[in-house]
Amino acid sequence: MAIPLLFLLLSVSLVPTSHAATKSTCSSYKFTNNKTYTKCTDLDQFRASLHWTYNADGTLSIAYIAPPASPTGWVAWGINPTAESMIGTQALIAFRESNGSMAVKTYNISSYTSVQESPISYETSDLSSVFGSDGNIVLFATLKIGKSVEILNQVYQVGSSVTNGAPDKHALKPANLASKAELALTGTKFTSMGPAPAPAPSDGRSVAGAPGSPSTGETSSPGSSPNAAWRSGVSDMWTKLFIPWGLGYEQSNFDLMGWNLDIV
């Protein structure tokens, strides 16, 4: 069964997706407030994009653009300094208040069931948001992350409703579960991450520190397995190709040409 499975993986990877066909290009976006940023990237989910400038003083200025799941919904962007997951994310969430004004609030995400407005580990400024005529919410912010940070774990999301000034739980569709990515602040590399945690970087790059000390300057250590990068690549392919077809991770322990891979 190993060869047919390999053929199936290669065949499906050649099929274009409607998401790729309809995705906009971030470089063509024009801000109505005339803000400019040095870099941008189109994110893998929600037709979202991120624009950013990493300033010499250790602050990160961002504009996160995404359509909420409904006109009464919300959009969120944040940094997880400790893991590649929702829990622990230091989040910014933008939505329309009951009086019609736009708000951006901070949330230290500690639960899968509900979120409560709370301070976050990064000092923030210039928080604002606009609801554009194109159906997108644009969230603006500046965060003090420290100097010499090279990569961040970014987590982003959209939701459909707000109740009494608090964002309601988002959907659990494949896109919602895969909405996280590595953000390379320096250089040109930008790597999408699947739900399975990727191996630690092995090139000594500085990663944003844990809450309370966002710029520790600590360096990451090499992955423990020589096949870690290859296994992560297969996991990422499984996420992108098979979860939309309804195949979950419980089905991802398989034997591929003699390699027994436990993706989870």
C-alpha positions in Angstrom: 0.0 0.0 0.0 3.0 2.3 0.3 3.4 3.1 -3.4 -0.4 3.9 -4.0 -0.4 6.2 -1.0 2.7 8.0 -2.2 1.1 8.4 -5.7 -2.1 9.7 -4.0 -0.1 12.3 -2.1 1.6 13.5 -5.2 -1.5 13.5 -7.3 -3.6 15.5 -4.8 -0.8 18.1 -4.4 -1.2 19.0 -8.1 -4.9 19.9 -7.7 -5.4 23.7 -7.5 -7.6 25.0 -4.7 -10.2 27.7 -4.8 -8.5 29.4 -1.8 -5.3 29.9 -3.8 -7.3 31.1 -6.8 -9.2 33.7 -4.9 -6.5 34.9 -2.5 -5.5 38.6 -2.9 -2.0 39.8 -2.9 -1.0 41.8 0.1 1.4 44.1 -1.8 -1.5 45.6 -3.7 -3.5 46.7 -0.6 -3.8 50.4 -0.1 -4.5 51.8 3.4 -7.0 54.6 3.7 -5.0 56.2 6.5 -1.8 56.2 4.3 0.1 53.9 6.7 3.0 52.0 5.1 4.9 48.9 6.2 8.1 47.4 5.0 6.9 43.8 4.6 3.7 41.9 4.1 2.5 38.3 3.6 -0.7 36.7 2.5 -1.6 34.2 5.2 -2.9 30.7 4.4 -6.4 31.0 6.0 -9.4 33.3 5.7 -7.9 35.4 2.8 -6.1 37.2 5.6 -2.8 39.2 5.3 -0.3 40.7 7.6 1.7 43.9 7.0 4.5 44.8 9.4 7.6 46.9 10.2 10.1 45.7 12.7 11.5 49.0 14.1 15.0 49.6 15.4 13.7 50.3 18.9 12.4 46.7 19.2 8.8 47.5 18.4 6.7 45.7 15.8 4.1 47.7 14.0 1.4 45.6 12.3 -1.8 45.7 10.3 -3.7 42.5 10.2 -6.4 42.3 7.6 -9.2 39.7 7.5 -12.9 39.3 6.8 -14.8 38.4 10.0 -16.9 35.2 9.8 -20.0 37.4 9.7 -20.7 41.2 9.6 -21.1 41.1 13.4 -18.0 39.1 14.0 -14.4 39.7 15.0 -10.8 39.2 13.9 -7.8 38.4 16.0 -4.0 38.3 15.7 -1.5 37.5 18.3 1.9 36.2 19.3 2.5 33.0 21.2 5.9 33.2 22.9 5.9 29.7 24.3 4.3 27.3 21.9 2.7 26.9 18.4 -0.8 26.9 19.7 -3.8 29.0 20.7 -3.3 28.5 24.4 -0.8 31.1 25.6 -1.3 33.5 22.7 -1.1 37.2 23.6 -3.9 38.3 21.4 -5.4 41.5 19.9 -9.1 41.2 18.9 -10.9 43.8 16.9 -14.7 44.0 16.6 -17.6 46.5 16.4 -19.0 47.6 19.7 -22.8 47.8 20.3 -22.6 51.6 19.8 -21.2 51.1 16.3 -17.6 52.1 17.2 -14.6 49.8 16.4 -12.6 48.4 19.3 -9.3 46.6 19.7 -8.8 44.8 23.1 -6.1 42.6 24.5 -6.5 39.0 25.6 -4.2 36.5 27.3 -5.7 33.3 25.8 -5.8 30.6 28.6 -8.9 28.6 27.6 -10.4 27.0 24.6 -14.0 27.7 25.8 -14.0 31.5 26.4 -11.8 34.6 26.4 -11.7 37.4 28.9 -10.2 40.8 28.3 -6.9 41.0 30.1 -3.4 42.6 29.9 -0.9 40.8 27.7 2.9 40.3 28.1 3.8 42.8 25.4 3.5 46.6 25.8 1.1 47.9 23.2 0.3 51.2 21.6 -1.5 52.7 18.6 -4.4 50.2 18.9 -7.2 50.9 16.4 -9.3 49.2 13.8 -11.5 50.0 10.8 -14.3 48.0 9.1 -13.7 48.5 5.4 -16.3 48.6 2.6 -14.6 45.5 1.2 -15.8 43.5 4.2 -12.5 43.3 5.9 -11.6 44.4 9.4 -8.1 46.0 9.6 -6.5 45.8 13.0 -3.6 48.2 13.7 -1.2 47.9 16.6 2.4 48.4 17.8 3.9 45.8 20.2 7.2 46.1 22.1 8.8 42.7 21.4 12.4 43.6 22.0 15.4 43.8 19.8 17.2 41.1 17.8 14.1 38.9 17.5 14.2 36.9 14.3 11.1 34.7 14.3 7.6 34.8 16.0 4.9 32.3 16.4 1.8 34.2 15.1 -1.7 32.9 15.7 -4.7 34.5 13.9 -8.4 33.9 13.9 -11.9 35.1 12.9 -15.2 34.7 14.6 -18.9 35.3 13.8 -20.3 37.1 16.8 -19.8 39.3 19.9 -22.0 39.1 23.0 -22.0 41.9 25.6 -18.7 43.2 24.3 -16.9 39.8 24.4 -16.0 37.7 21.3 -17.8 34.4 21.1 -16.1 31.1 20.4 -14.9 30.7 16.8 -15.8 27.8 14.5 -13.7 24.6 14.5 -13.4 24.2 10.8 -10.0 23.1 9.3 -9.1 26.7 8.5 -9.7 27.8 12.1 -7.6 25.0 13.4 -4.7 25.7 11.0 -4.5 29.5 11.4 -1.0 29.9 12.7 2.3 30.5 11.1 5.9 31.3 11.7 6.7 35.0 11.0 10.3 35.7 10.0 11.0 39.2 10.9 14.4 39.3 9.3 15.4 38.0 5.9 12.9 36.7 3.4 11.8 33.3 4.8 8.2 32.8 5.7 7.1 29.3 6.5 3.5 28.1 7.1 3.0 25.8 10.1 0.6 22.9 10.2 -1.2 21.9 13.4 1.6 19.5 14.4 4.4 21.4 16.2 7.4 21.9 14.0 10.9 20.9 15.2 12.9 23.6 16.9 15.0 25.8 14.6 18.5 24.5 14.3 20.2 27.6 13.0 20.5 29.5 16.2 17.9 32.2 15.4 16.5 34.3 18.2 12.9 33.6 19.1 10.6 36.0 21.0 10.8 35.1 24.7 8.2 33.9 27.2 5.6 36.2 28.7 7.1 38.8 30.9 10.4 38.7 29.0 9.6 38.9 25.3 13.2 39.5 24.2 15.4 37.0 26.1 17.7 36.5 23.1 17.9 32.8 23.9 18.7 30.6 20.9 16.9 27.4 19.9 18.5 24.0 19.9 18.6 21.4 17.1 15.8 19.0 16.7 16.3 15.7 18.4 15.7 13.5 15.3 17.7 13.7 12.1 14.4 13.1 10.3 12.5 15.8 12.2 12.3 18.3 9.3 11.2 15.6 6.8 8.5 14.3 9.3 7.2 17.9 9.8 7.0 18.4 6.0 4.8 15.2 5.7 2.7 16.5 8.6 2.2 19.8 6.9 1.3 18.1 3.6 -1.3 15.9 5.5 -2.8 19.0 7.1 -3.2 20.9 3.9 -4.4 18.1 1.7 -6.4 15.7 3.8 -8.1 17.7 6.7 -10.3 19.6 4.2 -11.4 16.1 3.0 -12.4 15.2 6.5 -9.4 13.0 7.3 -8.3 13.6 10.9 -5.1 12.9 12.7 -6.3 9.7 14.1 -5.9 8.4 10.5 -2.4 9.8 10.0 -0.4 6.9 11.5 0.7 5.1 8.4 3.5 3.3 6.9 5.1 5.0 3.9 7.6 2.9 1.9 8.9 1.2 5.1 8.8 4.4 7.3 6.5 4.1 10.2 5.4 7.7 10.8 3.3 8.8 13.8 2.5 12.3 12.7 0.8 13.3 16.0 
